[in-house]
Amino acid sequence: MKKIIKILNTQNYINGKFIENSSIFPVFNKFSQEVIAEISMADNQSIEESIQSNQRAFEMMRNFSAGKRADFLEKLYDKLQTYADEFAVLIALEGGKPISY
């Protein structure tokens, strides 16, 4: 099976850095069963690091004002919008849905 989408970084992003894991997980098109991408599968240590990192982030963010949290979420939204088309294609293919333009 050939991979039809090249994801720029397949590593896990934990605590502000990309983490390389040894296991690669294929992402399948549910309709054709074709492998459409490959991503890194987190191991137990990476999962624990991610949980701890998220707990620290929560403790930090809970003290932010509503305005500061809103500013942060707006920046995140803007960044996600940069890749909206790529996300849409990947989600459609993963779900086995056709893509029409």
Secondary structure by P-SEA (a helix, b strand, c coil): ccccccccccccccccbbbbbcbbbbbbccccccccbbbbbbcaaaaaaaaaaaaaaaaaaaaccaaaaaaaaaaaaaaaaaaaaaaaaaaaaaacccccc
